């Protein structure tokens, strides 16, 4: 709509020349206005951009210009606003992709590459938790009353898995860790009953939320340990600064029922672990800075640690990999 009539014709003709024989051109622009409000709004745009240039759009001439340029078919499809789409049943390769710049988590089908929808959020890590049983989506969030300042409110927000619309929230202590990568910042425990949110003020603790009753169950102190990983239906695992693992067991109300500190299984000074483990069943696989894999089996009452194994052979290590 910024172009004159002649420029529109020239641009469409050039686009037709550049397209391959079976190519398509999709144009998103103003068209005939379907109601008085949109007509009034478009006249305001015309005052800014020039009514003469916009008249082709208002009068629906763009499809004619496209056919004139040699396109086999030119359809005018008006956009219908104010509708809410419904997602189909989830597929195995749907993933949420965190976008800190746009403050959202985008839902993407990695098989088709299709953008399915998004959860809008605010500051801090944006890492949705999905309950595989119910499909419910939980997102720890932080908001400030004046955008980036003012009174802080932390929440666990509940989203509908079909529409991605918020359906509820639980206010939690305004302490959740604001770390860019988002790994280990929150965890949904095995059966989905409780969610754990890692706090850093810089004192470390865990906020526990009962997702069924939608209530804050309590805060558990965890000095010297950080990040949270699901370790069963009622257990949370945390990495500790001395190279150990902390296991916190919850009761049926979400309060601490017990804790266990493991033996040292890595050297945080010489070869610390990367905080983003891969999970297989009840085992977590942490990779160290030097490329050694540490398997932590959380299926028993106490964690079991397999002997670390290297991602590289001796020759690759000698070559500096």
N, C-alpha and C positions, 0 to 999 in steps of 0.2 A: 504493500500500500504506500510505500515511500516513493515509488517510481511513477513516472508519467505513463500515459497509455502507450506511447511508442516504445518507451523503455521496457515496459512489461512484455510487449510483443517480442522485442529483440532478445530479452532474457529467456523467455520460454523457448524461442527458436534455438538459441544456443544450448539450452539444457537438452532439447530433443536431439540435437546433433551429438552431444556427449554421451547420451545413454546408449547402452547396448540394445540389440533388437528386442529383447524380452524385458527390458528394464522398466521401472516404474518411477514416477515422480509424485511425491506427497508434499502438498503445500498447506501450511497452517496460516491462515490470514483471515481478515474480516470478510464477511459476506453480507447478504441481505439480512436486515434485522427483523426478528420475528415478533417483537413486542415494543411498546412505547418506551419502556425503560432502556432497553438495549439501543433503540434508535437514538434516544437522548444522549446516552453514554458515548455512542459512536460519533455523534456530532461534536462532542467535546474533544475527542481524538482528532476529528477533522479540523477543528480550530487550531490544534497544535501542529498537525502534520500537513494540512492543506486539503480543503474539501474537494478541490478539483482532482487531485490524485486519488482520493478515496472513493470518488463517485463510481469508478469501475467496479469496486468491491461492493458498494452498497446496492448497485443495480444488477449484481450477479453476472458480470461479463467475463470473469476469469475462466470458467469452463469453455466459453466460446473462443477465447484467445488460445487456450490449450489445443483445441481441435484445429484451429487455424494454423498452429505451429507444427501440426503433423502427428499429434498424439491420437492413438486409435480410439481411446475412450477418455472422457473427462466427466467425472461425477462430482457433484457438489453435495457433500454430506455435512449437514449442520451438526455442531456439537451440542449434546444435551447435557446441561449442567444440573447439579443438585442431586445426582444419583449416587448410590452407594453400591459398589459391586460386591459380590459374594465369592469367596475363594472356593475352589473345589476341594476334594479330600487331599490332604497333604501327601506329597510324594517323597520317596527316600532321599532325593538329592536337592531338596529345598534347603537353602541356608539364609541366615540373616547376616548381612554385611554391614559392619559398623562404619558410619560416616561422621566423624567428629566435626568436619567443616560445616556440613548441612544439619548437624545435630539430629541424626536419624539413624535407624537401622533399616536397611533396605532388604526386602524379602525377594530372593532371586531363585529361579529354577535353573540350576547349573546344567541340566540336560538340554534345555531349549535356549538358555540364555535370556529368558523372558523376565522382565521386571514385574513382579506380582503386586507389590504394595510396599508400604513402609510404616514404621512406628516413629512418630515425631517425638523428640525428647528435648533435653536442654543440656546443661553442662555435665562434665564428668564422663566416665566410661559408659558406653551404650552397648550392653550385652544381654539380649533377651534370654530368658530361661523358658524352655518349652516342656510341659508335662506330657510325656508320651502316652499316658493313659487317657487323660481327659482332653488333651490338645490345648489346654489353657496356656496362655503366654503371660509370663511375669517379667516386669522390667524395673530394676532398681533405678531411681531417678533422683536428681537434685535440681531444685528450683530456688531462685532468689527473687524476692519481692520487687526488686528494681533491675531485673535482667541479670547483670553480672555482679550485683551488690545488693545490700539490704538483708532482710530476714531470710535465713536459709530454711528450707523444708526438704527433708528427704522422704521418699516414698517407695513402696513397692506397688507398682501399678499393675492391674489385671487387665488384659486385653482379650477381646473375643477372637478366636482363631479363624472365624469365617469372614468377619468384616474388618478386623484389626482396630476396632473401636474400643476405647477404654470402657470397662464395665464396673470398675471398683478400684479402691486404693487402700493401703495401710500406711499410716504415718509411722516412721521409724526415727530413732535418734539422728540428728544431723551430723553424722560422723563418718559416713561411708567414704572409703578411700577414693581420691580423685587421681587415678593413674591412667595414662593414655591408653596403654595396650589392652586393658580390660580383662586379661586372663586372670583367673582366680579371684576376681572381685566379688563374685556371688556364685552360689550353687543351689540347685534344687535337689534335695535328698531323694533317695531311691524310689519311694512310693509316692512322691509328690506332695506329701503332707506338710513338710517344713521346707522353708527356704532360708539360707544363711547368707548374710551380707557382711563382707569384710570391712572393718572400720580402721581408720588410721588418723590420729589426731595431734601428735604422732604416737600416742599410746595405741596399742593394738587390741582389738576386741572383735566380737562377732555379734551381730544383731540377728535374732531368730524370729521368723514370721510363720505363723500358722496359716497356711493358704486355704485350708478348709473353712476355718472360722473367721478368716480375714482379720487377724488381730496380731499385734506385736507381742511375742511370747517372752521376750527378755533379752538382755545383753550379757554376754559371757566374756570375761576378761581372758586375754591370751598373751600375756607379756612375753616378748622375745620371739613370738611366732607370727607368721603372716600368711595371707592368702587363704582361700577356702576351697576344698574339693569334697565332693560327695563321697562318702565311704560306707554306704548302706542306707537303710531307711531312717536310722536315728543316729548316725555318726557323721562328724565333720573332721576332715583331715587338714592339717596346717603344716607348712614347712617352717622350721625354726632356725634361728641364726647360728646355733651351735652345731648344725648338721644333723639334727634329729627330726623326728616327725611327732606332732601332737595329734592324738585322737580324742575328740570330745564326744561323749555319748549323751543323748538327750532322753528325757522321759516323755510320757505321752502328752504332757502339756508344753513341751518345748524347753523346759528348764534343764540345766546341767545335771546329769545323773552320775557322771564320773568322767575321769580323764586318764589317759595313759601316754607316757612319754617314751618314745622308742630309744633304741641304741643309736649311736652315731652311724649314719650310712653314707655320708659324703663329707668332703672337706670344703667348707665354705670359704676358706682362705686360699687354698691352692687350686681348687677346681670346683667352683660353685655350679649349681644347677640352673638351667634356664627354666623359668616358672611356668612354661606352657607345656604340660605333659600331654601325651596321647593316651587315650583310654581304650582298653580292650577288656570287656567284662568287668571284673572287680580289680583289675590291675592298672596302675598308672606307670607310664614310661617317661621318665625325665631324662633329657639329654644334658650333659655337662658342657661347660665352655670348651673343654678339651676334646669333646666328641665321644664321650663314653655314655652308654645308655644304662640307667639305673631303673630296674623294675621293682615296683612296690606292690605287693599283693595284699589287698585289704579285705580278703574274704574271711579271715579268721578273727579271733578275739584280739590278737596282736598282729601288727604288720610284719610281713616276711619280705626280706630283701634278697633278691638274686644277686649273684656275682656280676659286677658291671662288665659290659662287653663293649668293644670298640667299634665305631662306625668305619674305621680305616684300618688297613693292614699296615705292617711295619714299613713297607716301601713307601706307601702314601704318607705316613707320618714323617718319614725321613725327608720326603720331598716338600714338606711344609703344608700339607693339606690341613 
